Amino acid sequence: MRRPAERFDRGYEAFDECRKNISRAPSTYLKQFYYDPVNFDVNNIELAIKFAGVDHILAGSDYPHQIGSIPEMLDAISRLPVSPAEREGIYGRNATNLLGF
């Protein structure tokens, strides 16, 4: 299986100009980001978890967005193969940790 940021990292290694302003492979920076499971696809959310870690997944919403669906997001999160504690993290604890509450 390919890594999600493989192409970024290959470009970083192949081209000097890609290393001009950063000192590490792009994937190391991307793993510091936080990701929203808004696409409702369990496989995609699992890929994000494998890439960045379950502690970097945050349930979010820009409600009342016309194409958003909080019930669909909650359903997708409920179907993830994660522990109850990890699921609670996605629902809110990860955000409170990130924001220092």
N, C-alpha and C positions, 0 to 999 in steps of 0.2 A: 504494500500500500504506500502510495506517495504521501509525503508530509504535506500539510496544508500550505506551508510557506516555502516549499522546496524551490520554486522558480525564483522567488526573491533571493533566497540564499545562493542559488547558482549564479545569478547575476552579480551578486556582491562579490563572489569569488572570481568571476570571469573578467570583470571590468574595473579598472583602477578608479574610474570616476564614481563608482558606486561606494567606494570606501573613503571618499574624500571627506565626508562630514559625519560618518559614524564609525565606531571602532569595533563593532560586533556585528554578527550576522543579523539581518532584519528579523528573522524569526524570534530572536531573543527579545527584541523590543515588542513585537506583536504579542508575545506571551505575557507581557505586562499589562496589556489592555484588558478591559472587561467587556463581556459580550452578552447581548440580550437575546433570549430564545424566541424572538418575535416571529420567526418564520414558521413556527409550529411543526416543523419536520423533525421528528425524534432522531433520525439518522444524522441530520445536520447538527443538531444540538449535541449529540454524542461526539461527533467529530470535534466540535469546539471544546468539549470537556477534555477529550484526549489531548488536544493541542495545548490549551491554556490552563487546564485544571478546573475542577468543579467549583473551586472557590473564586473563579473569575467569570462565573455565569450569574447574571442578575436579571430577575424578572422585572421588566419595565413596561411602561405604557405611555403613549402620547394621547391617551383617551381624551376626547371622543373622536379619534381618527376614524374616518369613514370605512377604511378597509381593515382596521384592527379588530381583534376579538380577544378580550380578556378570557372568556371561557375556553376558547381554543388554545390559548397559551397555557392556561392552567391544566387543561387536559394533556397537552404534550408533556409538560413537566411531570405530571403524575405517572406517565408511562416510561419515564427514564429509568434505566437500571442503576439507580443510585440509592444510597442508604437514606433512611428517614431524616437523619441529621443533615446530610448533604442537600436533600430536597428543601428542608427548612432554610438552609443557606441560600439557595436559589430564590426562594420566596421572599427573603428579606434580610437574613443575617449577614450575607455577603455584602450587601449595600451598607448596612449599619457599620460593619467592620471597615469598609472602604472609607466611609465618611467620618469615622472616629466617634460614633455615638456609643 
